[in-house]
Amino acid sequence: MKKFIILFIAAFYFIGSNAQEKQPNVLVFYIDDLRAELGCYGSETAITPNIDKIANDGVMFNKAYVQQAICAPSRMSMLTGLRPETLGIYSIFTPLREVHKDIVSLPQLFHKNGYKTISIGKVYHHGSDDKNVWSTYFEKEPNSYLKPENIMLMKRLKEEGVKQLNGPAFENADVADEGYKDGRAAKYAIETLRKLKDDKFLMFVGLSKPHLPYNAPKKYWDLYDKNDFKIPSRKKPEDVYRLALSPWGELKAYSNIPKEGDLNDDLTRDLIHGYHASISYIDNQIGKVMATLDELDLRKNTMIIFVSDHGYKIGEYASWCKQSNMEIDVRVPLIISRETDYKKRVTGKTSDALVESVDMYSTLVDICKLESAPISDGKSILPVLDNPTKKWDDAAYSVYARGKNIMGVTTTDGEWRYTEWRNSTTHEILGAELYEHKNSLLSYENVSGNLVYSKVEKRMKKLLEVQFPRDGTPFLQNDIPRNK
C-alpha cells in the first residue's frame, strides 16, 4: 500500500510537471498607430472596455518603447528580435526579405516548433514579407470608403491619374462592423479560431485602426461628443534640432486637409473624434475575438499580447502622426496576459520596467520553450511578468533616420529622454535634446546644454553611448532606394 501511494504521488508530480511544460497558444493583437489612449492607461476620453479587461487580466507596461516610430522597421524589429540598426532598414519602402533572406522570424520559428501560424490583416508593413511562411494568411486590405460622395471622389481621383489615392482623412458610414476592414479581420480571426481549436497556434491579428483614414462605423463616432475634446497645445519644444519633428505630410496627403499651416480647431476636433471612434471600433473587435476564446475554452491556455507598432500625435507640438524620436511617438501600450490553466498568474498589475518591442521575440522563445532560436537583440521579460515591480533595464533605445545622412538616436531612463542627431557615417553630433518626462508625456523645453542639468545630461549621454557608441562605425544602411 505504501509503495502504491509513493507511485501515485510520483505520477501526480510527473503529470503536473508535464502540464507546466505545455506550450501555450499565443494571440497577438498588433495595432497600428495607437498611442496609450486607453481607459486602462488613464485616458479621460477613450472608451475601451475590452482592452481594459485584458489589462485587468494581465500586466500592463507603463514604459514600453518601440525601436523606431514608423510602421515597417518597428514591425520588422518585433518579428525578428533585431533592432533597425542591426537590420539596416529605417524606411517604409524596403521589405525585410529584399535584403535579409535567412533571418529567422517569429512565424518561421513557431512553425519549426510545431505551431500553426496565422497572419490576419496588417502584421508586417509589407504583405510580401513571409507571406508564404504562415500556415494561414489573410491579405491585409486597402483602405475603403463607403459613403457615396467619397466613393465618387475616389473614382474621380483615379480617373485623373492621381498617384496617391487618399480621400478624406475620416469617414463615419452607418454600417455594420464588417463594413470596414477591421470588422472583417475580427471575423476571419473568429472563423480561424474555430478551425484551429485543437491545434497549437500563434495568431497575429493586425488591426489597422486608428491609422489614417479614421474610417469607423457611425455607432462608434456616436459614443463621443466632438465638443468634449480639448484642443492640444500647439506649442513646440524650444531650441530643438531642425529635423526633430516631421512636417506631418502623411496627414496632409488626405483630400480634406490643408497643405500648409496649422489646422483650425473645428478640423482638429474632427480628427481627434475620428481617432477615438477608431479606437473604440477596434476595442469592440478585440472583445469579439476574446469572447470566442472563452467560448471555445481556449483562454486557459492562450497568452495574449496587446501592442502597438508606435505612438502617435493628434495635434501635440502642432504636429500629427508619428515619425520622430519624441516620447509620445516611441512609447506604446503593451499588455501581456498569460495563460491560466495550470498555476496562478500575476494579473491586474502595472509595471514601470523599461521594456522594448524587440524583447517580444526572446520573451516568446522563453515562455513557449521554442527550440533552435537564433540570437536576438532583445531579452526575455518573463521575470518582469512574474514580478512586475522587479528592477529591470537602465534604459530603452530608439532611432529615427532622416534620409541616408542623418541618424537620430535616443534613450530614456524612464524620467528623462536624451536624443542626439548624428552624421550617419562619422557620428558627428549635429544637435542634442534633453527632455524631462517625470510627470508628463509631453515636454516643451529642451534643456540640453543648460548647466543646471549638466549632471543629468552627462549620465544620459553615457546611457546613449552604451547602445550607440561614437566609435566611427557608420550606421548599417540596407534601405533600397524608393524608386527601385
C-alpha positions as CSV (number, residue, x, y, z in Angstrom):
1,M,0.0,0.0,0.0
2,K,2.8,2.4,0.9
3,K,4.6,1.6,-2.4
4,F,1.3,2.4,-4.3
5,I,0.9,5.7,-2.5
6,I,4.5,6.7,-3.4
7,L,3.9,5.7,-7.0
8,F,0.7,7.7,-7.1
9,I,2.4,10.8,-5.7
10,A,5.3,10.4,-8.2
11,A,2.8,10.1,-11.0
12,F,0.9,13.2,-9.8
13,Y,4.0,15.3,-9.8
14,F,5.0,14.0,-13.2
15,I,1.7,14.9,-14.7
16,G,1.9,18.4,-13.0
17,S,5.4,18.9,-14.4
18,N,4.2,18.0,-17.9
19,A,1.4,20.4,-17.5
20,Q,3.8,23.2,-16.6
21,E,5.8,22.3,-19.7
22,K,2.8,22.6,-22.0
23,Q,3.4,25.2,-24.7
24,P,0.7,27.9,-24.7
25,N,-1.1,29.3,-27.7
26,V,-0.2,32.9,-28.5
27,L,-2.6,35.6,-29.7
28,V,-1.1,38.9,-30.6
29,F,-3.3,42.0,-31.2
30,Y,-1.0,44.1,-33.3
31,I,-2.4,47.7,-33.5
32,D,-1.5,50.4,-36.0
33,D,-0.7,54.0,-34.8
34,L,-2.1,53.5,-31.3
35,R,-0.7,55.6,-28.5
36,A,-1.6,54.7,-24.9
37,E,-5.0,56.4,-25.4
38,L,-6.9,53.8,-23.5
39,G,-9.1,53.7,-20.4
40,C,-6.6,51.4,-18.6
41,Y,-3.8,53.8,-19.2
42,G,-5.8,56.7,-17.7
43,S,-7.3,58.3,-20.8
44,E,-10.1,60.6,-19.8
45,T,-11.7,60.3,-23.2
46,A,-11.2,56.8,-24.8
47,I,-13.9,54.2,-24.3
48,T,-12.1,50.8,-24.3
49,P,-13.8,48.3,-22.0
50,N,-12.5,45.2,-23.8
51,I,-8.8,46.2,-23.8
52,D,-9.2,47.4,-20.2
53,K,-10.4,43.9,-19.3
54,I,-7.2,42.3,-20.9
55,A,-5.2,44.7,-18.7
56,N,-7.1,43.6,-15.7
57,D,-6.2,40.0,-16.5
58,G,-2.5,40.6,-17.1
59,V,0.4,43.0,-16.7
60,M,0.2,46.5,-18.2
61,F,3.5,48.2,-19.0
62,N,3.8,51.9,-18.5
63,K,7.2,52.3,-20.1
64,A,7.2,50.2,-23.2
65,Y,9.1,51.5,-26.2
66,V,9.4,50.7,-29.9
67,Q,12.7,50.8,-31.8
68,Q,11.5,53.2,-34.4
69,A,8.4,55.3,-34.7
70,I,7.3,54.2,-38.1
71,C,5.5,51.1,-39.3
72,A,7.9,48.9,-41.3
73,P,11.1,49.0,-39.2
74,S,9.1,48.8,-36.0
75,R,7.2,45.7,-37.1
76,M,10.3,44.0,-38.5
77,S,12.1,44.6,-35.2
78,M,9.5,42.9,-33.2
79,L,9.0,40.0,-35.6
80,T,12.8,39.3,-35.9
81,G,14.1,40.3,-32.5
82,L,16.6,42.6,-34.2
83,R,16.9,46.4,-34.0
84,P,16.6,48.6,-37.0
85,E,20.4,49.4,-36.8
86,T,21.1,45.6,-37.0
87,L,18.8,45.2,-40.0
88,G,19.9,48.4,-41.6
89,I,16.3,49.2,-42.6
90,Y,14.8,52.6,-41.5
91,S,12.1,53.4,-44.1
92,I,8.7,52.0,-45.1
93,F,10.0,51.4,-48.6
94,T,12.2,48.3,-48.1
95,P,10.7,44.9,-47.5
96,L,12.6,42.7,-45.0
97,R,13.1,39.8,-47.4
98,E,14.5,42.1,-50.1
99,V,17.8,42.3,-48.1
100,H,17.5,39.6,-45.4
101,K,16.8,36.1,-46.8
102,D,18.0,34.0,-43.9
103,I,16.9,35.8,-40.7
104,V,14.5,33.5,-38.8
105,S,11.3,35.4,-38.0
106,L,8.7,34.6,-35.3
107,P,6.3,32.8,-37.7
108,Q,9.2,30.7,-39.0
109,L,10.5,29.8,-35.6
110,F,7.0,28.9,-34.3
111,H,6.3,26.8,-37.4
112,K,9.6,24.9,-36.8
113,N,8.4,24.2,-33.3
114,G,5.1,22.6,-34.4
115,Y,2.8,25.6,-34.2
116,K,0.2,26.6,-36.7
117,T,0.9,30.2,-37.6
118,I,-1.8,32.7,-38.7
119,S,-1.5,36.2,-40.1
120,I,-4.6,38.3,-40.3
121,G,-4.6,41.9,-41.5
122,K,-1.5,44.1,-41.2
123,V,1.3,42.3,-39.4
124,Y,4.3,43.1,-41.5
125,H,4.1,46.5,-43.2
126,H,4.9,44.8,-46.5
127,G,2.5,42.0,-47.2
128,S,5.1,40.2,-49.2
129,D,7.3,39.6,-46.2
130,D,7.0,36.0,-45.0
131,K,3.7,35.7,-47.0
132,N,4.3,32.0,-47.7
133,V,5.6,31.2,-44.3
134,W,2.3,31.4,-42.4
135,S,0.1,28.3,-42.2
136,T,-2.9,30.6,-42.7
137,Y,-2.5,34.0,-44.3
138,F,-5.2,36.7,-44.8
139,E,-4.1,39.5,-47.0
140,K,-4.2,43.0,-45.5
141,E,-6.9,45.0,-47.2
142,P,-6.6,48.5,-48.6
143,N,-8.5,51.4,-47.0
144,S,-12.0,51.8,-48.3
145,Y,-14.7,54.5,-48.3
146,L,-18.4,53.6,-48.1
147,K,-20.2,57.0,-48.3
148,P,-21.4,57.6,-51.9
149,E,-19.7,61.1,-52.1
150,N,-16.4,59.6,-51.1
151,I,-16.7,56.7,-53.5
152,M,-17.3,59.2,-56.3
153,L,-14.3,61.2,-55.1
154,M,-12.0,58.2,-55.2
155,K,-13.3,57.3,-58.6
156,R,-12.6,60.8,-59.9
157,L,-9.1,60.9,-58.4
158,K,-8.3,57.6,-60.1
159,E,-9.6,58.7,-63.4
160,E,-7.5,61.8,-63.1
161,G,-4.4,59.7,-62.6
162,V,-3.7,60.8,-59.1
163,K,-0.9,58.5,-57.8
164,Q,-1.5,58.9,-54.1
165,L,-5.2,57.9,-53.8
166,N,-6.2,59.4,-50.5
167,G,-9.7,60.6,-49.9
168,P,-10.9,62.3,-46.7
169,A,-9.0,61.7,-43.5
170,F,-12.1,60.3,-41.8
171,E,-15.5,58.8,-42.5
172,N,-18.4,57.6,-40.4
173,A,-20.7,55.5,-42.6
174,D,-23.7,53.9,-40.9
175,V,-22.7,50.3,-41.5
176,A,-22.1,47.1,-39.6
177,D,-18.6,46.4,-38.2
178,E,-17.7,44.2,-41.2
179,G,-18.3,47.2,-43.5
180,Y,-14.8,48.4,-42.7
181,K,-11.8,46.1,-42.8
182,D,-11.1,45.6,-39.1
183,G,-14.5,44.2,-38.6
184,R,-13.7,41.6,-41.3
185,A,-10.3,40.9,-39.7
186,A,-12.1,40.0,-36.4
187,K,-14.5,37.8,-38.4
188,Y,-11.5,36.0,-40.0
189,A,-9.9,35.6,-36.6
190,I,-13.0,34.1,-35.1
191,E,-13.5,31.7,-38.0
192,T,-9.9,30.6,-37.8
193,L,-10.0,30.0,-34.1
194,R,-12.9,27.7,-34.6
195,K,-10.9,25.7,-37.1
196,L,-7.8,25.6,-35.0
197,K,-9.2,25.0,-31.6
198,D,-7.5,21.6,-31.3
199,D,-4.1,22.9,-32.6
200,K,-1.2,24.7,-31.0
201,F,-1.2,28.2,-32.6
202,L,0.5,31.6,-33.0
203,M,-2.0,34.1,-34.3
204,F,-1.4,37.7,-35.2
205,V,-4.5,39.9,-35.6
206,G,-3.3,43.1,-37.2
207,L,-5.9,45.8,-36.7
208,S,-5.4,48.9,-38.9
209,K,-7.2,51.5,-36.9
210,P,-6.6,54.1,-35.6
211,H,-4.3,54.5,-38.6
212,L,-5.5,57.1,-41.1
213,P,-8.0,57.5,-42.5
214,Y,-10.1,57.4,-39.4
215,N,-12.9,55.3,-41.0
216,A,-15.2,53.6,-38.5
217,P,-18.9,52.8,-38.3
218,K,-21.1,55.7,-37.2
219,K,-22.1,54.0,-33.9
220,Y,-18.5,54.4,-32.6
221,W,-18.5,58.1,-33.5
222,D,-21.8,58.4,-31.6
223,L,-20.1,57.3,-28.4
224,Y,-18.4,60.7,-28.3
225,D,-19.4,64.3,-28.4
226,K,-16.9,66.2,-30.6
227,N,-17.2,69.3,-28.4
228,D,-15.9,67.4,-25.4
229,F,-12.4,67.1,-26.9
230,K,-9.8,69.6,-25.9
231,I,-7.5,71.2,-28.4
232,P,-3.9,70.2,-27.6
233,S,-1.3,72.9,-27.1
234,R,0.3,73.9,-30.4
235,K,3.4,74.9,-28.5
236,K,6.6,73.4,-30.0
237,P,9.6,72.3,-27.9
238,E,12.1,75.1,-27.7
239,D,15.6,75.0,-29.3
240,V,15.2,71.7,-31.0
241,Y,17.1,70.3,-33.9
242,R,15.6,71.4,-37.2
243,L,14.6,67.8,-38.1
244,A,13.3,66.8,-34.7
245,L,9.7,66.9,-35.8
246,S,8.3,65.8,-39.1
247,P,6.1,68.1,-41.3
248,W,3.3,65.5,-41.0
249,G,3.0,65.1,-44.7
250,E,1.2,61.8,-44.0
251,L,-1.9,63.6,-42.9
252,K,-1.6,66.4,-45.4
253,A,-1.9,63.8,-48.2
254,Y,-5.6,63.4,-47.4
255,S,-8.1,65.4,-49.6
256,N,-9.7,67.4,-46.8
257,I,-6.6,68.5,-45.1
258,P,-4.9,71.9,-45.8
259,K,-1.4,71.5,-47.3
260,E,0.0,74.4,-45.3
261,G,-0.3,75.9,-41.8
262,D,-1.9,74.6,-38.6
263,L,-5.3,73.1,-38.6
264,N,-8.2,75.1,-37.2
265,D,-10.0,74.0,-34.0
266,D,-13.0,72.5,-35.8
267,L,-11.0,70.2,-38.1
268,T,-8.7,69.3,-35.2
269,R,-11.7,68.2,-33.2
270,D,-13.0,66.2,-36.1
271,L,-9.7,64.3,-36.4
272,I,-9.4,63.7,-32.6
273,H,-13.1,62.5,-32.7
274,G,-12.2,60.1,-35.6
275,Y,-9.1,58.8,-33.8
276,H,-11.2,58.0,-30.7
277,A,-14.0,56.4,-32.7
278,S,-11.4,54.2,-34.4
279,I,-10.0,53.1,-31.1
280,S,-13.5,52.1,-29.8
281,Y,-14.1,50.3,-33.1
282,I,-11.1,48.1,-32.7
283,D,-11.8,47.6,-29.0
284,N,-15.1,46.0,-29.9
285,Q,-13.4,43.7,-32.5
286,I,-11.0,42.6,-29.8
287,G,-13.9,41.9,-27.5
288,K,-15.5,39.6,-30.1
289,V,-12.2,37.6,-30.5
290,M,-11.7,37.3,-26.8
291,A,-15.3,36.1,-26.3
292,T,-14.6,33.4,-28.9
293,L,-11.6,32.3,-27.0
294,D,-13.8,31.9,-23.9
295,E,-16.5,30.1,-25.8
296,L,-14.0,27.6,-27.2
297,D,-12.4,27.1,-23.8
298,L,-9.1,28.3,-25.3
299,R,-8.4,31.2,-23.0
300,K,-7.0,29.0,-20.3
301,N,-4.0,28.0,-22.5
302,T,-3.6,31.2,-24.6
303,M,-1.2,34.0,-23.9
304,I,-2.5,37.4,-25.1
305,I,-0.2,40.2,-26.2
306,F,-1.7,43.6,-27.0
307,V,0.8,46.1,-28.5
308,S,1.0,49.0,-31.0
309,D,3.7,49.5,-33.6
310,H,4.4,53.0,-32.3
311,G,2.9,56.0,-30.6
312,Y,1.2,59.0,-32.2
313,K,0.5,62.7,-32.1
314,I,-3.0,64.2,-32.5
315,G,-2.1,67.8,-32.6
316,E,0.5,68.0,-29.9
317,Y,3.6,70.1,-30.7
318,A,1.5,71.5,-33.6
319,S,2.2,68.2,-35.3
320,W,0.4,65.0,-36.3
321,C,1.2,61.3,-36.8
322,K,4.5,59.7,-35.7
323,Q,7.9,59.8,-37.4
324,S,10.0,61.3,-34.6
325,N,12.1,60.4,-31.5
326,M,9.7,62.2,-29.2
327,E,8.4,60.3,-26.1
328,I,4.9,60.5,-27.4
329,D,5.9,58.7,-30.6
330,V,8.2,56.0,-29.3
331,R,6.2,55.0,-26.2
332,V,3.4,52.4,-26.8
333,P,0.8,50.5,-24.9
334,L,1.8,46.9,-24.1
335,I,-0.3,44.5,-22.2
336,I,0.5,40.8,-21.7
337,S,-2.0,38.4,-20.2
338,R,-0.7,34.9,-19.5
339,E,-2.5,31.6,-19.9
340,T,-4.3,30.5,-16.7
341,D,-4.6,26.7,-16.9
342,Y,-2.0,25.4,-14.5
343,K,-1.0,28.0,-12.0
344,K,-2.0,31.4,-10.7
345,R,-0.6,34.2,-12.9
346,V,0.1,37.8,-11.9
347,T,-2.9,39.8,-13.0
348,G,-4.2,43.3,-12.8
349,K,-0.7,44.7,-12.2
350,T,1.2,47.5,-13.8
351,S,5.0,47.7,-14.4
352,D,7.3,50.6,-14.8
353,A,10.1,48.4,-16.1
354,L,11.7,49.8,-19.2
355,V,10.9,47.2,-21.9
356,E,11.2,47.3,-25.7
357,S,9.2,45.7,-28.5
358,V,12.4,44.0,-29.6
359,D,12.1,42.0,-26.4
360,M,9.0,40.2,-27.5
361,Y,10.9,37.7,-29.6
362,S,13.1,36.4,-26.7
363,T,10.1,36.6,-24.4
364,L,8.0,34.2,-26.6
365,V,11.0,31.9,-27.0
366,D,11.3,31.7,-23.2
367,I,7.6,31.3,-22.4
368,C,6.8,28.9,-25.3
369,K,10.1,27.0,-24.8
370,L,11.0,27.2,-28.5
371,E,14.0,25.3,-29.7
372,S,16.7,26.4,-32.2
373,A,16.1,30.1,-31.6
374,P,18.7,32.5,-33.0
375,I,20.4,35.2,-31.1
376,S,18.2,38.3,-30.5
377,D,19.0,41.9,-29.8
378,G,16.3,41.9,-27.1
379,K,15.9,39.8,-23.9
380,S,13.1,37.9,-22.3
381,I,10.9,39.9,-19.9
382,L,9.4,36.8,-18.3
383,P,11.0,37.8,-14.9
384,V,9.0,41.1,-15.1
385,L,5.8,39.3,-15.9
386,D,6.3,37.1,-12.8
387,N,7.3,40.1,-10.7
388,P,6.1,43.5,-12.2
389,T,8.0,45.6,-9.7
390,K,11.3,43.9,-10.4
391,K,14.2,46.3,-11.2
392,W,14.9,45.9,-14.9
393,D,16.9,47.7,-17.6
394,D,18.5,51.1,-17.1
395,A,17.4,52.4,-20.5
396,A,15.3,51.9,-23.6
397,Y,16.5,52.9,-27.1
398,S,15.1,54.1,-30.4
399,V,16.3,55.5,-33.7
400,Y,14.9,57.7,-36.4
401,A,16.7,58.3,-39.7
402,R,16.3,61.5,-41.7
403,G,17.4,60.3,-45.1
404,K,20.7,58.4,-45.6
405,N,23.0,61.0,-43.9
406,I,21.4,61.9,-40.6
407,M,20.5,59.5,-37.8
408,G,18.6,60.4,-34.7
409,V,19.4,58.2,-31.7
410,T,17.5,58.4,-28.4
411,T,17.3,56.9,-25.0
412,T,15.1,57.1,-21.9
413,D,15.8,56.2,-18.3
414,G,12.1,56.4,-17.5
415,E,12.2,60.0,-16.4
416,W,14.5,61.8,-18.9
417,R,14.8,61.5,-22.7
418,Y,18.1,62.3,-24.4
419,T,18.4,62.5,-28.2
420,E,21.4,63.1,-30.5
421,W,21.2,63.8,-34.2
422,R,24.3,62.5,-35.8
423,N,26.0,62.2,-39.1
424,S,25.2,58.6,-40.1
425,T,28.8,58.0,-41.2
426,T,31.1,59.9,-38.8
427,H,28.8,60.2,-35.8
428,E,29.4,63.9,-35.6
429,I,26.7,65.4,-33.3
430,L,24.6,67.8,-35.2
431,G,22.1,68.5,-32.4
432,A,21.1,67.3,-29.0
433,E,17.9,67.3,-26.9
434,L,17.2,66.6,-23.3
435,Y,13.6,66.5,-22.1
436,E,12.2,65.8,-18.6
437,H,9.3,63.3,-18.5
438,K,8.9,62.6,-14.8
439,N,5.3,63.6,-14.7
440,S,4.2,64.2,-18.3
441,L,4.3,62.5,-21.7
442,L,5.0,65.9,-23.2
443,S,7.9,68.2,-22.6
444,Y,8.3,71.7,-24.2
445,E,11.8,72.7,-23.1
446,N,15.0,71.2,-24.4
447,V,17.4,71.7,-21.6
448,S,20.4,70.2,-23.3
449,G,23.4,72.5,-22.7
450,N,21.7,74.0,-19.6
451,L,24.3,73.9,-16.8
452,V,21.6,73.2,-14.2
453,Y,21.1,69.8,-15.8
454,S,24.7,69.1,-16.8
455,K,24.9,66.0,-14.5
456,V,21.7,64.6,-15.9
457,E,22.9,65.2,-19.4
458,K,26.3,63.6,-18.8
459,R,24.6,60.5,-17.3
460,M,22.1,60.2,-20.2
461,K,24.9,60.7,-22.7
462,K,26.7,57.7,-21.3
463,L,23.5,55.7,-21.4
464,L,23.0,56.6,-25.1
465,E,26.6,55.5,-25.9
466,V,26.0,52.1,-24.5
467,Q,23.8,51.3,-27.5
468,F,25.1,53.9,-29.9
469,P,28.9,54.3,-29.4
470,R,30.7,57.0,-31.3
471,D,33.4,54.7,-32.4
472,G,33.4,55.8,-36.0
473,T,31.4,52.8,-37.3
474,P,28.8,54.0,-39.8
475,F,25.2,53.0,-39.3
476,L,24.3,50.0,-41.4
477,Q,22.2,51.1,-44.4
478,N,20.3,48.4,-46.3
479,D,17.4,50.5,-47.4
480,I,16.6,50.1,-51.1
481,P,16.1,53.5,-52.9
482,R,12.4,54.5,-53.1
483,N,12.4,54.4,-56.9
484,K,13.6,50.9,-57.2
